[in-house]
Amino acid sequence: MTDVNKEAISVLNDLIETSKDGQEGFKTCAEDIKHPELKALFVTRAADCATAAAELQAAVRQLGGEPETSTSVSGDLHRRWVDVKAMFTGKDEEAVLNEAERGEDHALKAYKEAIEKINKHNLVSIRDLVERQYHGVQRNHDQVKALRNQARARS
């Protein structure tokens, strides 16, 4: 396996963890929220993250690698922290949206770092996939932020 393939696989596996973190995070948000439209949005976003992870896993296999299958340790710790925090602050709409936005901030950062590595190492074989998913993460982030702002304005 070439060094370029190894680097590409590393980048993709990091993004698989990020996508799995998003999937679990949105699933948790869907469980924690009462508002039916937001619940449906979070369920859809969890499914979108699962699809993104599957695409990334397929790309790793195409490159001859072994794809990541789990969430990251930092994502697991963040979800546990959110659960503990929720016991004390409640799981109101704004709080859940704040945590969803925080998760999307992390995803955006991970995708930006991946694109930097892709450009640095000229990993053209994965550029289109990662950039397309990055734009989806940006849309998710912007939508969650707008919903959070609306919830904040109502409270």
C-alpha positions in Angstrom: 0.0 0.0 0.0 1.4 3.4 -0.9 2.0 6.2 1.6 -0.6 8.3 -0.2 -3.2 5.5 0.3 -2.2 5.2 4.0 -2.6 8.9 4.5 -6.0 8.9 2.7 -7.2 6.0 4.8 -6.1 7.8 7.9 -8.0 11.0 6.9 -11.1 9.0 6.0 -11.1 6.9 9.2 -10.9 10.1 11.3 -14.0 11.3 9.4 -15.8 8.0 10.0 -15.4 8.5 13.7 -16.7 12.1 13.4 -19.7 10.9 11.4 -20.4 8.1 13.9 -20.1 10.7 16.7 -22.7 12.9 14.8 -25.0 9.9 14.3 -24.9 9.1 18.0 -25.2 12.8 19.0 -28.2 13.5 16.8 -29.8 10.2 18.1 -29.3 11.4 21.6 -30.8 14.8 20.7 -33.8 13.1 19.2 -34.3 11.1 22.4 -34.0 14.2 24.6 -36.3 16.6 22.7 -40.1 16.8 22.9 -40.8 19.0 19.9 -42.0 16.6 17.1 -40.5 18.6 14.2 -37.1 18.9 15.9 -37.2 15.2 16.9 -37.8 14.3 13.2 -35.0 16.6 12.1 -32.6 15.0 14.5 -33.6 11.5 13.4 -33.0 12.5 9.8 -29.6 14.0 10.7 -28.6 10.8 12.5 -29.5 8.9 9.4 -27.5 11.3 7.2 -24.5 10.8 9.4 -24.8 7.1 9.1 -24.9 7.4 5.3 -21.9 9.6 5.4 -20.0 7.1 7.5 -21.0 4.3 5.1 -19.7 6.3 2.1 -16.4 6.9 3.9 -16.1 3.3 4.9 -16.6 2.2 1.3 -13.9 4.6 0.2 -11.5 3.2 2.8 -12.2 -0.3 1.4 -11.6 0.9 -2.2 -8.2 2.1 -1.1 -7.4 -1.3 0.5 -7.8 -0.3 4.1 -9.8 -1.4 7.1 -12.5 1.2 7.9 -13.2 2.5 11.4 -16.5 1.2 12.8 -16.9 3.1 16.1 -17.3 6.5 17.6 -14.3 8.5 19.0 -13.4 8.5 22.7 -13.8 12.3 22.8 -17.3 12.0 21.3 -18.3 9.3 23.9 -17.0 11.6 26.7 -18.9 14.6 25.3 -22.2 12.6 25.2 -21.7 11.5 28.8 -20.9 15.1 29.8 -24.1 16.2 28.1 -26.1 13.5 29.9 -24.7 14.6 33.3 -25.2 18.3 32.5 -28.8 17.6 31.4 -29.6 16.1 34.8 -28.9 19.4 36.4 -30.0 21.9 33.8 -32.9 20.0 32.2 -33.3 19.0 28.6 -35.1 22.1 27.2 -35.1 22.8 23.5 -32.4 25.5 23.6 -30.0 23.3 25.7 -30.4 20.4 23.3 -29.9 22.6 20.3 -26.8 24.1 22.0 -25.3 20.7 22.3 -26.2 19.8 18.7 -24.5 22.9 17.6 -21.4 22.1 19.7 -21.3 18.7 18.0 -21.6 20.3 14.5 -18.8 22.8 15.5 -16.6 19.7 16.1 -17.6 18.1 12.8 -16.8 21.3 10.9 -13.4 21.5 12.5 -12.7 17.8 11.7 -13.7 18.3 8.0 -11.7 21.5 7.7 -8.6 19.7 9.1 -9.2 16.8 6.7 -9.4 19.1 3.7 -6.1 20.7 4.8 -4.5 17.3 4.9 -6.0 16.4 1.6 -4.5 19.5 0.0 -1.1 19.1 1.8 -0.7 15.5 0.6 -2.5 15.9 -2.7 -5.0 13.2 -1.9 -7.1 13.8 -5.0 -8.8 10.4 -4.8 -10.8 11.4 -1.8 -11.1 15.2 -2.3 -14.6 15.3 -4.0 -16.2 13.0 -1.4 -14.8 14.9 1.6 -15.6 18.3 0.2 -19.2 17.2 -0.6 -19.7 15.9 2.9 -18.1 19.1 4.3 -20.8 21.2 2.6 -23.4 18.9 4.1 -21.9 19.4 7.6 -21.9 23.2 7.0 -25.6 23.1 6.1 -26.4 21.0 9.2 -24.4 23.4 11.4 -26.1 26.5 9.9 -29.6 25.0 10.3 -29.0 23.9 13.9 -27.6 27.3 14.8 -30.6 29.0 13.2 -33.0 26.8 15.2 -31.0 27.4 18.4 -31.2 31.2 17.8 -35.0 30.8 17.3 -35.3 28.9 20.5 -33.2 31.4 22.4 -35.4 34.3 21.1 -38.5 32.5 22.4 -37.2 31.9 25.9 
